[in-house]
Amino acid sequence: MEALEYEIKELIISSLSLEDISADEIDSTSPLFVEGLGLDSIDALELGLALQKRYGVSLSADSEETRRHFSSVRALSEFVASSRA
């Protein structure tokens, strides 16, 4: 699971062009939006597309479930792992 979390951190950095941060600096349990990384709704769309391309997962645009998956890197990696199974 740690390898997947690291992969997702790298995907966040590359898909959102966050050049001033490294994967090691992103806490897997910190919020991705507002506090934590401070991402916004545009970032969520871009990240959702990147996740769909990379892992073939499908996310519904504005559901409570999707918001839960996007709460942290750990939640995203758990979602990707369960979608693969």
N, C-alpha and C positions, 0 to 999 in steps of 0.2 A: 504494500500500500504506500510506503514511503517513496518508492520510485515513481509511482503514479502521481503522488502529490508534487514531487519535484518537477515532473513532466508538465503538469498543469501550471505550476508557477512559471516555468519557462514559456509556456503557451500564452499566459497572461501578459508577460513582459513583451514577447515578440508581437502578439496580435494588437496590443494597445500602445506599442512603441514607448515603453517605459524604460528608456535607456539609463536613467539615473538610479536604478534599483537592481539588485541582483536577487536571484531566486532564494539565496540563503537569508536575505533580509525580510522575506515575506513569512509571517507567522501563519502556519497552517490553520490555526484556530481563530485568528483575528477576522473581524468583519471585512468584507471586500468593499462594501459601500459605506458612505458617510465617514464613520471613523475607520480605523484600519488603513486600507489602501486608498480610500476616498474616491472610489469609482462612481460614475453616474450612469444614467439610463442609456446613453449612447454607448458607453463602454460595455454595458450589459449586452446590448445587441451585437456588438462586434465580437465579444467573447463567446456569446451563444453560437454565432456563425462559425467561429474558429473551432469550437467544441464539436459542432455538427460535422464539419469537414474532417477533422482529425480522428474522431472516435465514432462517428455515425450515430450519435445520440440525437433524439428529437426532443425539443423543448417547446412547450406551449408558451405563447408570447407573454401573457400576463396572468399566470395562475399562482395561487398561494404556494403550490408545490414547487414551482420553478423558483420562486423567491427563497424557499427553504434551501434548495440545491445551491443557490448562488450566495448563501450566507457566509461561506468560508471556503478556503481551498480544500479543507478536509471534507466538507459536505459535497463539494463538486466531485472529488475523487471517489467518494462512496457512491455517488450517483452514477458516474462513469463505469465503475467496477460492477455495479448491479445491473447496468444496462448491457454490459458485455456478457454476463452470465446467462 
